Amino acid sequence: MERHILVIAVAAGLASCNQADTGTAASNGPAPAAAPARKHPTYCFFKDAATKGWSASVDTGGNVAVKGKVHLDDRRYSGDLSDSEVTGDTAKAWVTMAPNTTGVGAEDDWWDVHLTIPASGAVKSVSVLCGKKVVADLKIAR
């Protein structure tokens, strides 16, 4: 008898997992919250003299490619240009410090950093930031 009750309870539980959501609870409650704003690096690991050679160009796909150099004395870390944001015809890219996974350092401790900004076909200018500080403002020749 107990086994039959257990089988019925398990079957009822599994059947309820496949029920369609009619949306009645969502339509009566408040609207879902908007996605939180994307967070970008806020701390700068580099002094002004530790960045140089910034340039931007258009790649074969029409996206903006940014490159430059950053200096790090500690070879456990490397420079990185990995975070970006496009708003209309402007873009921002953030230079940061990342763990050095190569096993070797850069020549004279100057790391080449580069980034192709996705969905940047309409971008006319790029700001390279280190935390909240603007390191370079670059115009794009299209």
C-alpha positions in Angstrom: 0.0 0.0 0.0 2.8 2.4 1.0 4.6 1.7 -2.3 1.5 2.6 -4.4 1.1 5.9 -2.6 4.8 6.6 -3.2 4.5 5.8 -6.9 1.4 8.0 -7.2 3.1 10.9 -5.4 6.2 10.7 -7.6 4.1 10.5 -10.7 2.1 13.6 -9.6 5.3 15.5 -8.8 6.8 14.7 -12.2 3.6 15.6 -14.0 3.6 19.0 -12.3 7.1 19.7 -13.7 5.7 19.8 -17.2 2.9 22.3 -16.6 2.9 25.3 -18.9 3.3 28.7 -17.3 0.1 30.7 -18.0 1.7 33.9 -16.9 -1.1 34.9 -14.6 1.2 35.5 -11.7 3.5 37.7 -13.8 0.6 39.8 -15.2 -0.7 40.5 -11.8 2.6 41.4 -10.2 5.1 44.2 -10.8 7.1 44.2 -14.1 10.5 42.4 -13.9 13.4 44.6 -13.0 15.7 45.8 -15.8 19.0 44.1 -16.2 21.7 45.8 -14.0 24.1 48.1 -15.7 27.3 46.3 -16.9 30.2 46.9 -14.5 33.6 48.0 -15.9 37.0 48.1 -14.2 37.1 51.1 -11.8 40.7 50.8 -10.6 43.7 51.8 -12.7 46.9 49.8 -12.1 49.0 51.9 -14.5 50.6 55.4 -14.2 50.4 57.8 -17.1 53.9 57.0 -18.2 53.2 53.2 -18.2 50.9 53.4 -21.3 51.9 54.4 -24.8 51.4 53.9 -28.6 47.6 53.9 -28.7 46.0 53.6 -32.1 42.7 52.5 -33.6 41.9 51.2 -37.1 39.1 49.5 -38.9 39.5 45.7 -39.5 38.3 43.8 -42.6 34.9 43.2 -41.0 34.3 46.9 -40.3 34.9 46.7 -36.6 37.3 48.9 -34.7 40.6 47.4 -33.6 42.5 49.2 -30.8 46.1 48.6 -29.8 48.7 50.0 -27.5 51.4 49.1 -25.0 51.4 49.0 -21.2 54.4 48.6 -18.8 54.4 46.2 -15.9 57.5 45.4 -13.7 55.9 42.3 -12.2 56.1 39.5 -14.7 53.5 37.5 -12.9 51.0 39.9 -14.6 50.4 41.0 -18.2 48.6 44.0 -19.6 45.2 43.3 -21.0 42.7 45.2 -23.1 39.6 43.1 -22.8 36.5 45.0 -21.8 34.6 47.3 -24.2 31.3 49.2 -24.7 29.7 50.7 -27.7 27.2 53.6 -27.4 26.0 55.0 -30.7 29.1 56.2 -32.7 31.4 56.1 -29.7 33.2 53.3 -27.9 35.2 52.7 -24.7 37.8 50.1 -24.0 39.4 49.4 -20.7 43.0 48.5 -20.1 43.6 46.2 -17.1 46.1 43.8 -15.6 45.7 40.1 -15.9 47.6 37.0 -14.7 50.5 36.2 -17.0 49.7 32.7 -18.3 52.5 32.7 -20.9 55.3 31.7 -18.6 57.5 34.5 -20.1 57.7 38.3 -19.7 57.4 40.9 -22.4 60.4 42.6 -23.9 61.5 45.5 -21.5 58.3 44.7 -19.6 56.1 46.5 -22.2 53.1 44.4 -23.1 51.4 44.7 -26.5 47.7 44.9 -25.9 45.0 44.8 -28.6 41.2 44.4 -28.9 38.7 44.3 -31.7 35.5 45.8 -30.4 32.5 43.8 -31.5 29.5 45.5 -33.2 31.5 48.7 -33.7 30.8 49.3 -37.4 29.4 52.7 -36.8 32.0 53.9 -34.2 33.8 57.1 -35.0 35.8 57.6 -31.8 37.2 55.4 -29.1 38.2 56.3 -25.5 40.8 54.0 -23.9 40.2 54.0 -20.1 42.2 52.8 -17.2 39.6 52.6 -14.4 37.8 55.9 -14.7 40.8 57.8 -16.2 41.0 58.4 -19.9 44.3 57.2 -21.3 43.7 58.0 -24.9 41.0 59.5 -27.2 41.2 58.0 -30.7 39.4 59.1 -33.9 38.5 56.4 -36.4 39.1 57.2 -40.1 36.3 55.6 -42.1 
